[in-house]
Amino acid sequence: MTVTIGTETFQLRASLGAWRKFERNTGIRIAAIDQNDVTVIAELLYYFAEAGAKAEGAEFDYDVDSFLDLCEVSELPKLSEAVSTLLGGDAQKKSGAKASR
C-alpha cells in the first residue's frame, strides 16, 4: 500500500518490526490508539513508511519530526484511513476481541 503526503509517495509496510519500534519509542500500545490520536496515527505511519522503504531498498531520509512536518492537517483523514487499512480495521475492536477470548 502507498500513501501520498504532500508531493511525496511512501510505500507502507505494517511489519512487526515497525510495530515494535513504534511501541518501544513512544511507549504507546497500538491497540490503545483511536482515530482521535492524530499525531500518534501520523507517527505510526512514519514507522510503517520507514519499514516500507527498507523493504523496497529505497532511501528514507526522514526522522519522525521531519516526516510529521510533511503531514498537513487536511490529510489526517487519509492518514488515519491508511493506518486502519494496514492494521486490518479498527485497533480498538481488535484489542477488545483479544480480551474476550
C-alpha positions, -999 to 999 in steps of 0.1 A, spaced: 0 0 0 12 35 -7 2 69 6 9 103 -8 17 131 17 22 164 0 43 156 -30 60 125 -16 46 90 -21 56 64 5 54 26 4 39 14 37 46 -19 54 30 -28 87 58 -51 98 62 -65 133 95 -46 135 78 -13 127 51 -21 153 76 -29 180 98 1 171 67 24 174 57 10 208 92 10 221 100 46 210 66 61 220 55 40 250 21 38 233 5 4 226 -10 3 191 -41 -14 205 -48 17 226 -48 41 196 -81 56 184 -90 77 155 -87 109 176 -50 104 183 -40 124 152 -3 129 159 1 94 171 -15 80 140 9 101 118 38 89 139 28 52 135 26 59 98 62 71 99 73 37 112 53 19 85 68 42 58 103 36 72 97 -2 71 82 1 35 113 19 23 136 -6 39 117 -35 23 119 -18 -11 156 -10 -7 147 27 -10 162 56 9 142 71 38 158 104 48 133 114 75 132 114 112 99 115 130 97 153 132 106 159 96 81 133 85 54 149 106 62 182 91 52 168 57 17 160 70 -9 187 66 -39 187 89 -62 184 59 -45 150 52 -53 135 86 -84 116 74 -64 99 46 -36 91 70 -60 76 96 -76 55 69 -43 42 57 -33 31 92 -67 15 97 -64 -4 64 -29 -16 73 -40 -29 107 -70 -47 92 -96 -24 107 -100 -6 140 -73 -13 165 -97 -8 194 -120 -36 181 -90 -59 178 -79 -53 214 -115 -59 226 -117 -91 206 -85 -104 222 -97 -95 257 -129 -115 252 -111 -148 243 
